[in-house]
């Protein structure tokens, strides 16, 4: 049995589909496409700025979607630093 995923009534088969549906815009608008001209890039960025002006909470939602996708994939299974290592890094200013 194959599980089908839907977001707001739209079928999402890939991570790309989920991102597009969560953002409400094509992912390429934010990431660009390989080989785009400077004119195409300028137009894409202008459109992205207009969208952000209309929806200033979009970046927060995008980060939440990305974090959830990473967590669901098991990539955010972080373990806390041992207390001694944390104290040492704070004292020395070294990155852990």
PDB file as gemmi writes it, atoms N, CA and C in Angstrom:
CRYST1    1.000    1.000    1.000  90.00  90.00  90.00 P 1                      
ATOM      1  N   UNK A   1       0.841  -1.174   0.000  1.00  0.00           N  
ATOM      2  CA  UNK A   1       0.000   0.000   0.000  1.00  0.00           C  
ATOM      3  C   UNK A   1       0.891   1.244   0.000  1.00  0.00           C  
ATOM      4  N   UNK A   2       0.636   2.125  -0.908  1.00  0.00           N  
ATOM      5  CA  UNK A   2       1.417   3.349  -1.012  1.00  0.00           C  
ATOM      6  C   UNK A   2       0.699   4.483  -0.280  1.00  0.00           C  
ATOM      7  N   UNK A   3       1.465   5.191   0.540  1.00  0.00           N  
ATOM      8  CA  UNK A   3       0.902   6.316   1.284  1.00  0.00           C  
ATOM      9  C   UNK A   3       0.993   7.558   0.404  1.00  0.00           C  
ATOM     10  N   UNK A   4      -0.086   8.297   0.358  1.00  0.00           N  
ATOM     11  CA  UNK A   4      -0.094   9.542  -0.398  1.00  0.00           C  
ATOM     12  C   UNK A   4      -0.198  10.693   0.588  1.00  0.00           C  
ATOM     13  N   UNK A   5       0.574  11.715   0.323  1.00  0.00           N  
ATOM     14  CA  UNK A   5       0.612  12.875   1.203  1.00  0.00           C  
ATOM     15  C   UNK A   5      -0.060  14.067   0.528  1.00  0.00           C  
ATOM     16  N   UNK A   6      -0.862  14.763   1.310  1.00  0.00           N  
ATOM     17  CA  UNK A   6      -1.550  15.947   0.799  1.00  0.00           C  
ATOM     18  C   UNK A   6      -1.308  17.115   1.740  1.00  0.00           C  
ATOM     19  N   UNK A   7      -1.091  18.278   1.159  1.00  0.00           N  
ATOM     20  CA  UNK A   7      -0.929  19.521   1.912  1.00  0.00           C  
ATOM     21  C   UNK A   7      -1.964  20.486   1.367  1.00  0.00           C  
ATOM     22  N   UNK A   8      -2.886  20.896   2.213  1.00  0.00           N  
ATOM     23  CA  UNK A   8      -3.956  21.829   1.811  1.00  0.00           C  
ATOM     24  C   UNK A   8      -4.669  21.356   0.558  1.00  0.00           C  
ATOM     25  N   UNK A   9      -4.927  20.054   0.487  1.00  0.00           N  
ATOM     26  CA  UNK A   9      -5.662  19.513  -0.649  1.00  0.00           C  
ATOM     27  C   UNK A   9      -4.830  19.252  -1.886  1.00  0.00           C  
ATOM     28  N   UNK A  10      -3.534  19.517  -1.828  1.00  0.00           N  
ATOM     29  CA  UNK A  10      -2.648  19.286  -2.969  1.00  0.00           C  
ATOM     30  C   UNK A  10      -1.733  18.108  -2.667  1.00  0.00           C  
ATOM     31  N   UNK A  11      -1.577  17.237  -3.641  1.00  0.00           N  
ATOM     32  CA  UNK A  11      -0.734  16.058  -3.467  1.00  0.00           C  
ATOM     33  C   UNK A  11       0.747  16.455  -3.485  1.00  0.00           C  
ATOM     34  N   UNK A  12       1.482  15.945  -2.527  1.00  0.00           N  
ATOM     35  CA  UNK A  12       2.914  16.211  -2.422  1.00  0.00           C  
ATOM     36  C   UNK A  12       3.651  14.879  -2.406  1.00  0.00           C  
ATOM     37  N   UNK A  13       4.399  14.617  -3.465  1.00  0.00           N  
ATOM     38  CA  UNK A  13       5.114  13.345  -3.564  1.00  0.00           C  
ATOM     39  C   UNK A  13       6.584  13.454  -3.196  1.00  0.00           C  
ATOM     40  N   UNK A  14       7.140  14.651  -3.273  1.00  0.00           N  
ATOM     41  CA  UNK A  14       8.576  14.819  -3.029  1.00  0.00           C  
ATOM     42  C   UNK A  14       8.809  15.925  -2.008  1.00  0.00           C  
ATOM     43  N   UNK A  15      10.029  15.996  -1.514  1.00  0.00           N  
ATOM     44  CA  UNK A  15      10.390  17.080  -0.593  1.00  0.00           C  
ATOM     45  C   UNK A  15      10.218  18.428  -1.292  1.00  0.00           C  
ATOM     46  N   UNK A  16      10.539  18.479  -2.570  1.00  0.00           N  
ATOM     47  CA  UNK A  16      10.364  19.702  -3.361  1.00  0.00           C  
ATOM     48  C   UNK A  16       8.897  20.125  -3.361  1.00  0.00           C  
ATOM     49  N   UNK A  17       7.984  19.157  -3.552  1.00  0.00           N  
ATOM     50  CA  UNK A  17       6.546  19.445  -3.517  1.00  0.00           C  
ATOM     51  C   UNK A  17       6.132  20.021  -2.169  1.00  0.00           C  
ATOM     52  N   UNK A  18       6.616  19.408  -1.086  1.00  0.00           N  
ATOM     53  CA  UNK A  18       6.270  19.887   0.249  1.00  0.00           C  
ATOM     54  C   UNK A  18       6.752  21.315   0.460  1.00  0.00           C  
ATOM     55  N   UNK A  19       7.991  21.594   0.064  1.00  0.00           N  
ATOM     56  CA  UNK A  19       8.520  22.948   0.225  1.00  0.00           C  
ATOM     57  C   UNK A  19       7.702  23.962  -0.553  1.00  0.00           C  
ATOM     58  N   UNK A  20       7.388  23.633  -1.796  1.00  0.00           N  
ATOM     59  CA  UNK A  20       6.615  24.555  -2.622  1.00  0.00           C  
ATOM     60  C   UNK A  20       5.239  24.819  -2.017  1.00  0.00           C  
ATOM     61  N   UNK A  21       4.601  23.770  -1.537  1.00  0.00           N  
ATOM     62  CA  UNK A  21       3.276  23.940  -0.932  1.00  0.00           C  
ATOM     63  C   UNK A  21       3.359  24.696   0.390  1.00  0.00           C  
ATOM     64  N   UNK A  22       4.385  24.437   1.178  1.00  0.00           N  
ATOM     65  CA  UNK A  22       4.533  25.130   2.459  1.00  0.00           C  
ATOM     66  C   UNK A  22       4.836  26.609   2.259  1.00  0.00           C  
ATOM     67  N   UNK A  23       5.668  26.912   1.269  1.00  0.00           N  
ATOM     68  CA  UNK A  23       6.038  28.308   1.021  1.00  0.00           C  
ATOM     69  C   UNK A  23       4.962  29.055   0.245  1.00  0.00           C  
ATOM     70  N   UNK A  24       4.221  28.321  -0.563  1.00  0.00           N  
ATOM     71  CA  UNK A  24       3.217  28.970  -1.395  1.00  0.00           C  
ATOM     72  C   UNK A  24       3.818  29.610  -2.637  1.00  0.00           C  
ATOM     73  N   UNK A  25       5.074  29.310  -2.902  1.00  0.00           N  
ATOM     74  CA  UNK A  25       5.765  29.827  -4.084  1.00  0.00           C  
ATOM     75  C   UNK A  25       6.682  28.737  -4.618  1.00  0.00           C  
ATOM     76  N   UNK A  26       7.040  28.822  -5.877  1.00  0.00           N  
ATOM     77  CA  UNK A  26       8.012  27.852  -6.393  1.00  0.00           C  
ATOM     78  C   UNK A  26       9.358  28.010  -5.676  1.00  0.00           C  
ATOM     79  N   UNK A  27       9.991  26.914  -5.350  1.00  0.00           N  
ATOM     80  CA  UNK A  27      11.282  26.940  -4.663  1.00  0.00           C  
ATOM     81  C   UNK A  27      12.322  27.683  -5.498  1.00  0.00           C  
ATOM     82  N   UNK A  28      12.228  27.550  -6.813  1.00  0.00           N  
ATOM     83  CA  UNK A  28      13.184  28.193  -7.704  1.00  0.00           C  
ATOM     84  C   UNK A  28      13.176  29.713  -7.576  1.00  0.00           C  
ATOM     85  N   UNK A  29      12.061  30.276  -7.130  1.00  0.00           N  
ATOM     86  CA  UNK A  29      12.006  31.723  -6.918  1.00  0.00           C  
ATOM     87  C   UNK A  29      13.060  32.152  -5.912  1.00  0.00           C  
ATOM     88  N   UNK A  30      13.304  31.330  -4.908  1.00  0.00           N  
ATOM     89  CA  UNK A  30      14.240  31.680  -3.836  1.00  0.00           C  
ATOM     90  C   UNK A  30      15.648  31.181  -4.122  1.00  0.00           C  
ATOM     91  N   UNK A  31      15.757  30.046  -4.806  1.00  0.00           N  
ATOM     92  CA  UNK A  31      17.066  29.449  -5.035  1.00  0.00           C  
ATOM     93  C   UNK A  31      17.655  29.773  -6.398  1.00  0.00           C  
ATOM     94  N   UNK A  32      16.800  30.200  -7.317  1.00  0.00           N  
ATOM     95  CA  UNK A  32      17.268  30.462  -8.670  1.00  0.00           C  
ATOM     96  C   UNK A  32      17.359  29.174  -9.463  1.00  0.00           C  
ATOM     97  N   UNK A  33      17.714  29.325 -10.724  1.00  0.00           N  
ATOM     98  CA  UNK A  33      17.897  28.158 -11.574  1.00  0.00           C  
ATOM     99  C   UNK A  33      19.247  28.266 -12.267  1.00  0.00           C  
ATOM    100  N   UNK A  34      19.834  27.131 -12.492  1.00  0.00           N  
ATOM    101  CA  UNK A  34      21.152  27.096 -13.109  1.00  0.00           C  
ATOM    102  C   UNK A  34      21.090  27.718 -14.500  1.00  0.00           C  
ATOM    103  N   UNK A  35      22.046  28.586 -14.770  1.00  0.00           N  
ATOM    104  CA  UNK A  35      22.157  29.195 -16.089  1.00  0.00           C  
ATOM    105  C   UNK A  35      21.276  30.406 -16.315  1.00  0.00           C  
ATOM    106  N   UNK A  36      20.626  30.917 -15.257  1.00  0.00           N  
ATOM    107  CA  UNK A  36      19.781  32.089 -15.473  1.00  0.00           C  
ATOM    108  C   UNK A  36      20.651  33.303 -15.789  1.00  0.00           C  
ATOM    109  N   UNK A  37      20.113  34.183 -16.626  1.00  0.00           N  
ATOM    110  CA  UNK A  37      20.852  35.390 -17.004  1.00  0.00           C  
ATOM    111  C   UNK A  37      20.771  36.408 -15.870  1.00  0.00           C  
ATOM    112  N   UNK A  38      21.597  37.436 -15.946  1.00  0.00           N  
ATOM    113  CA  UNK A  38      21.550  38.507 -14.945  1.00  0.00           C  
ATOM    114  C   UNK A  38      20.181  39.191 -14.948  1.00  0.00           C  
ATOM    115  N   UNK A  39      19.596  39.332 -16.122  1.00  0.00           N  
ATOM    116  CA  UNK A  39      18.268  39.948 -16.231  1.00  0.00           C  
ATOM    117  C   UNK A  39      17.206  39.072 -15.576  1.00  0.00           C  
ATOM    118  N   UNK A  40      17.275  37.762 -15.809  1.00  0.00           N  
ATOM    119  CA  UNK A  40      16.329  36.833 -15.178  1.00  0.00           C  
ATOM    120  C   UNK A  40      16.519  36.824 -13.667  1.00  0.00           C  
ATOM    121  N   UNK A  41      17.764  36.854 -13.226  1.00  0.00           N  
ATOM    122  CA  UNK A  41      18.054  36.870 -11.793  1.00  0.00           C  
ATOM    123  C   UNK A  41      17.493  38.131 -11.145  1.00  0.00           C  
ATOM    124  N   UNK A  42      17.697  39.278 -11.792  1.00  0.00           N  
ATOM    125  CA  UNK A  42      17.193  40.541 -11.245  1.00  0.00           C  
ATOM    126  C   UNK A  42      15.667  40.511 -11.154  1.00  0.00           C  
ATOM    127  N   UNK A  43      15.001  39.982 -12.173  1.00  0.00           N  
ATOM    128  CA  UNK A  43      13.533  39.899 -12.160  1.00  0.00           C  
ATOM    129  C   UNK A  43      13.067  38.948 -11.066  1.00  0.00           C  
ATOM    130  N   UNK A  44      13.760  37.811 -10.907  1.00  0.00           N  
ATOM    131  CA  UNK A  44      13.394  36.839  -9.873  1.00  0.00           C  
ATOM    132  C   UNK A  44      13.538  37.436  -8.480  1.00  0.00           C  
ATOM    133  N   UNK A  45      14.650  38.142  -8.251  1.00  0.00           N  
ATOM    134  CA  UNK A  45      14.876  38.751  -6.940  1.00  0.00           C  
ATOM    135  C   UNK A  45      13.886  39.874  -6.661  1.00  0.00           C  
ATOM    136  N   UNK A  46      13.515  40.614  -7.686  1.00  0.00           N  
ATOM    137  CA  UNK A  46      12.502  41.671  -7.511  1.00  0.00           C  
ATOM    138  C   UNK A  46      11.165  41.056  -7.114  1.00  0.00           C  
ATOM    139  N   UNK A  47      10.800  39.947  -7.766  1.00  0.00           N  
ATOM    140  CA  UNK A  47       9.553  39.267  -7.415  1.00  0.00           C  
ATOM    141  C   UNK A  47       9.619  38.732  -5.983  1.00  0.00           C  
ATOM    142  N   UNK A  48      10.760  38.184  -5.601  1.00  0.00           N  
ATOM    143  CA  UNK A  48      10.925  37.666  -4.238  1.00  0.00           C  
ATOM    144  C   UNK A  48      10.802  38.790  -3.212  1.00  0.00           C  
ATOM    145  N   UNK A  49      11.392  39.945  -3.511  1.00  0.00           N  
ATOM    146  CA  UNK A  49      11.274  41.093  -2.589  1.00  0.00           C  
ATOM    147  C   UNK A  49       9.824  41.531  -2.441  1.00  0.00           C  
ATOM    148  N   UNK A  50       9.083  41.538  -3.553  1.00  0.00           N  
ATOM    149  CA  UNK A  50       7.666  41.903  -3.493  1.00  0.00           C  
ATOM    150  C   UNK A  50       6.883  40.931  -2.625  1.00  0.00           C  
ATOM    151  N   UNK A  51       7.172  39.653  -2.759  1.00  0.00           N  
ATOM    152  CA  UNK A  51       6.475  38.641  -1.962  1.00  0.00           C  
ATOM    153  C   UNK A  51       6.801  38.818  -0.480  1.00  0.00           C  
ATOM    154  N   UNK A  52       8.072  39.059  -0.169  1.00  0.00           N  
ATOM    155  CA  UNK A  52       8.465  39.270   1.233  1.00  0.00           C  
ATOM    156  C   UNK A  52       7.825  40.528   1.807  1.00  0.00           C  
ATOM    157  N   UNK A  53       7.671  41.559   0.975  1.00  0.00           N  
ATOM    158  CA  UNK A  53       7.018  42.788   1.446  1.00  0.00           C  
ATOM    159  C   UNK A  53       5.558  42.514   1.783  1.00  0.00           C  
ATOM    160  N   UNK A  54       4.918  41.639   1.010  1.00  0.00           N  
ATOM    161  CA  UNK A  54       3.513  41.296   1.255  1.00  0.00           C  
ATOM    162  C   UNK A  54       3.349  40.306   2.403  1.00  0.00           C  
ATOM    163  N   UNK A  55       4.365  39.478   2.649  1.00  0.00           N  
ATOM    164  CA  UNK A  55       4.276  38.432   3.669  1.00  0.00           C  
ATOM    165  C   UNK A  55       5.584  38.369   4.458  1.00  0.00           C  
ATOM    166  N   UNK A  56       5.787  39.301   5.393  1.00  0.00           N  
ATOM    167  CA  UNK A  56       7.056  39.339   6.126  1.00  0.00           C  
ATOM    168  C   UNK A  56       7.308  38.113   7.006  1.00  0.00           C  
ATOM    169  N   UNK A  57       6.308  37.284   7.253  1.00  0.00           N  
ATOM    170  CA  UNK A  57       6.497  36.086   8.075  1.00  0.00           C  
ATOM    171  C   UNK A  57       6.958  34.878   7.259  1.00  0.00           C  
ATOM    172  N   UNK A  58       7.069  35.032   5.948  1.00  0.00           N  
ATOM    173  CA  UNK A  58       7.462  33.924   5.091  1.00  0.00           C  
ATOM    174  C   UNK A  58       8.827  33.337   5.464  1.00  0.00           C  
ATOM    175  N   UNK A  59       9.853  34.143   5.719  1.00  0.00           N  
ATOM    176  CA  UNK A  59      11.147  33.534   6.094  1.00  0.00           C  
ATOM    177  C   UNK A  59      11.051  32.663   7.351  1.00  0.00           C  
ATOM    178  N   UNK A  60      10.273  33.090   8.332  1.00  0.00           N  
ATOM    179  CA  UNK A  60      10.116  32.278   9.546  1.00  0.00           C  
ATOM    180  C   UNK A  60       9.452  30.948   9.228  1.00  0.00           C  
ATOM    181  N   UNK A  61       8.420  30.979   8.379  1.00  0.00           N  
ATOM    182  CA  UNK A  61       7.747  29.734   8.003  1.00  0.00           C  
ATOM    183  C   UNK A  61       8.690  28.830   7.222  1.00  0.00           C  
ATOM    184  N   UNK A  62       9.509  29.424   6.357  1.00  0.00           N  
ATOM    185  CA  UNK A  62      10.454  28.632   5.561  1.00  0.00           C  
ATOM    186  C   UNK A  62      11.460  27.930   6.469  1.00  0.00           C  
ATOM    187  N   UNK A  63      11.962  28.628   7.464  1.00  0.00           N  
ATOM    188  CA  UNK A  63      12.916  28.025   8.401  1.00  0.00           C  
ATOM    189  C   UNK A  63      12.233  26.907   9.190  1.00  0.00           C  
ATOM    190  N   UNK A  64      10.988  27.112   9.597  1.00  0.00           N  
ATOM    191  CA  UNK A  64      10.263  26.082  10.325  1.00  0.00           C  
ATOM    192  C   UNK A  64      10.075  24.836   9.465  1.00  0.00           C  
ATOM    193  N   UNK A  65       9.731  25.028   8.192  1.00  0.00           N  
ATOM    194  CA  UNK A  65       9.549  23.892   7.284  1.00  0.00           C  
ATOM    195  C   UNK A  65      10.865  23.141   7.115  1.00  0.00           C  
ATOM    196  N   UNK A  66      11.953  23.886   6.908  1.00  0.00           N  
ATOM    197  CA  UNK A  66      13.263  23.247   6.731  1.00  0.00           C  
ATOM    198  C   UNK A  66      13.674  22.488   7.989  1.00  0.00           C  
ATOM    199  N   UNK A  67      13.485  23.091   9.154  1.00  0.00           N  
ATOM    200  CA  UNK A  67      13.857  22.432  10.410  1.00  0.00           C  
ATOM    201  C   UNK A  67      13.027  21.179  10.631  1.00  0.00           C  
ATOM    202  N   UNK A  68      11.741  21.234  10.327  1.00  0.00           N  
ATOM    203  CA  UNK A  68      10.883  20.055  10.483  1.00  0.00           C  
ATOM    204  C   UNK A  68      11.312  18.951   9.538  1.00  0.00           C  
ATOM    205  N   UNK A  69      11.648  19.313   8.296  1.00  0.00           N  
ATOM    206  CA  UNK A  69      12.094  18.302   7.331  1.00  0.00           C  
ATOM    207  C   UNK A  69      13.384  17.642   7.797  1.00  0.00           C  
ATOM    208  N   UNK A  70      14.312  18.434   8.316  1.00  0.00           N  
ATOM    209  CA  UNK A  70      15.569  17.873   8.828  1.00  0.00           C  
ATOM    210  C   UNK A  70      15.325  16.985  10.034  1.00  0.00           C  
ATOM    211  N   UNK A  71      14.434  17.415  10.920  1.00  0.00           N  
ATOM    212  CA  UNK A  71      14.116  16.631  12.109  1.00  0.00           C  
ATOM    213  C   UNK A  71      13.432  15.324  11.717  1.00  0.00           C  
ATOM    214  N   UNK A  72      12.472  15.404  10.790  1.00  0.00           N  
ATOM    215  CA  UNK A  72      11.773  14.197  10.351  1.00  0.00           C  
ATOM    216  C   UNK A  72      12.736  13.203   9.703  1.00  0.00           C  
ATOM    217  N   UNK A  73      13.777  13.711   9.058  1.00  0.00           N  
ATOM    218  CA  UNK A  73      14.769  12.845   8.415  1.00  0.00           C  
ATOM    219  C   UNK A  73      15.803  12.325   9.421  1.00  0.00           C  
ATOM    220  N   UNK A  74      15.693  12.759  10.675  1.00  0.00           N  
ATOM    221  CA  UNK A  74      16.620  12.298  11.701  1.00  0.00           C  
ATOM    222  C   UNK A  74      17.947  13.024  11.688  1.00  0.00           C  
ATOM    223  N   UNK A  75      18.009  14.161  11.021  1.00  0.00           N  
ATOM    224  CA  UNK A  75      19.266  14.892  10.909  1.00  0.00           C  
ATOM    225  C   UNK A  75      19.477  15.909  12.025  1.00  0.00           C  
ATOM    226  N   UNK A  76      18.492  16.079  12.880  1.00  0.00           N  
ATOM    227  CA  UNK A  76      18.631  17.023  13.993  1.00  0.00           C  
ATOM    228  C   UNK A  76      18.682  16.311  15.335  1.00  0.00           C  
ATOM    229  N   UNK A  77      19.086  15.072  15.334  1.00  0.00           N  
ATOM    230  CA  UNK A  77      19.199  14.319  16.575  1.00  0.00           C  
ATOM    231  C   UNK A  77      20.509  14.712  17.243  1.00  0.00           C  
ATOM    232  N   UNK A  78      20.477  15.815  17.932  1.00  0.00           N  
ATOM    233  CA  UNK A  78      21.677  16.346  18.564  1.00  0.00           C  
ATOM    234  C   UNK A  78      21.789  15.837  19.978  1.00  0.00           C  
ATOM    235  N   UNK A  79      23.015  15.676  20.444  1.00  0.00           N  
ATOM    236  CA  UNK A  79      23.233  15.270  21.829  1.00  0.00           C  
ATOM    237  C   UNK A  79      23.889  16.430  22.553  1.00  0.00           C  
ATOM    238  N   UNK A  80      23.516  16.663  23.789  1.00  0.00           N  
ATOM    239  CA  UNK A  80      24.094  17.781  24.531  1.00  0.00           C  
ATOM    240  C   UNK A  80      25.570  17.556  24.811  1.00  0.00           C  
ATOM    241  N   UNK A  81      26.297  18.655  24.857  1.00  0.00           N  
ATOM    242  CA  UNK A  81      27.711  18.586  25.220  1.00  0.00           C  
ATOM    243  C   UNK A  81      27.834  18.197  26.681  1.00  0.00           C  
ATOM    244  N   UNK A  82      28.840  17.415  27.023  1.00  0.00           N  
ATOM    245  CA  UNK A  82      29.081  17.158  28.449  1.00  0.00           C  
ATOM    246  C   UNK A  82      29.361  18.491  29.146  1.00  0.00           C  
ATOM    247  N   UNK A  83      28.918  18.637  30.353  1.00  0.00           N  
ATOM    248  CA  UNK A  83      29.041  19.896  31.087  1.00  0.00           C  
ATOM    249  C   UNK A  83      30.480  20.374  31.175  1.00  0.00           C  
ATOM    250  N   UNK A  84      31.431  19.481  31.406  1.00  0.00           N  
ATOM    251  CA  UNK A  84      32.842  19.874  31.517  1.00  0.00           C  
ATOM    252  C   UNK A  84      33.334  20.473  30.202  1.00  0.00           C  
ATOM    253  N   UNK A  85      32.972  19.885  29.086  1.00  0.00           N  
ATOM    254  CA  UNK A  85      33.399  20.401  27.781  1.00  0.00           C  
ATOM    255  C   UNK A  85      32.784  21.769  27.529  1.00  0.00           C  
ATOM    256  N   UNK A  86      31.542  21.939  27.933  1.00  0.00           N  
ATOM    257  CA  UNK A  86      30.877  23.229  27.753  1.00  0.00           C  
ATOM    258  C   UNK A  86      31.571  24.306  28.585  1.00  0.00           C  
ATOM    259  N   UNK A  87      31.878  23.993  29.841  1.00  0.00           N  
ATOM    260  CA  UNK A  87      32.572  24.964  30.699  1.00  0.00           C  
ATOM    261  C   UNK A  87      33.942  25.314  30.122  1.00  0.00           C  
ATOM    262  N   UNK A  88      34.657  24.306  29.645  1.00  0.00           N  
ATOM    263  CA  UNK A  88      35.989  24.522  29.085  1.00  0.00           C  
ATOM    264  C   UNK A  88      35.902  25.419  27.849  1.00  0.00           C  
ATOM    265  N   UNK A  89      34.930  25.162  26.973  1.00  0.00           N  
ATOM    266  CA  UNK A  89      34.826  25.972  25.749  1.00  0.00           C  
ATOM    267  C   UNK A  89      34.414  27.411  26.089  1.00  0.00           C  
ATOM    268  N   UNK A  90      33.600  27.601  27.098  1.00  0.00           N  
ATOM    269  CA  UNK A  90      33.222  28.960  27.509  1.00  0.00           C  
ATOM    270  C   UNK A  90      34.406  29.692  28.114  1.00  0.00           C  
ATOM    271  N   UNK A  91      35.201  28.961  28.887  1.00  0.00           N  
ATOM    272  CA  UNK A  91      36.353  29.564  29.547  1.00  0.00           C  
ATOM    273  C   UNK A  91      37.440  29.934  28.546  1.00  0.00           C  
ATOM    274  N   UNK A  92      37.696  29.074  27.585  1.00  0.00           N  
ATOM    275  CA  UNK A  92      38.788  29.303  26.633  1.00  0.00           C  
ATOM    276  C   UNK A  92      38.332  30.059  25.397  1.00  0.00           C  
ATOM    277  N   UNK A  93      37.032  30.132  25.197  1.00  0.00           N  
ATOM    278  CA  UNK A  93      36.513  30.791  23.997  1.00  0.00           C  
ATOM    279  C   UNK A  93      36.623  29.921  22.775  1.00  0.00           C  
ATOM    280  N   UNK A  94      36.931  28.644  22.963  1.00  0.00           N  
ATOM    281  CA  UNK A  94      37.063  27.726  21.839  1.00  0.00           C  
ATOM    282  C   UNK A  94      35.682  27.249  21.401  1.00  0.00           C  
ATOM    283  N   UNK A  95      35.570  27.035  20.120  1.00  0.00           N  
ATOM    284  CA  UNK A  95      34.309  26.496  19.603  1.00  0.00           C  
ATOM    285  C   UNK A  95      34.257  25.016  19.915  1.00  0.00           C  
ATOM    286  N   UNK A  96      33.068  24.553  20.278  1.00  0.00           N  
ATOM    287  CA  UNK A  96      32.918  23.132  20.622  1.00  0.00           C  
ATOM    288  C   UNK A  96      32.809  22.303  19.380  1.00  0.00           C  
TER     289      UNK A  96                                                      
END                                                                             
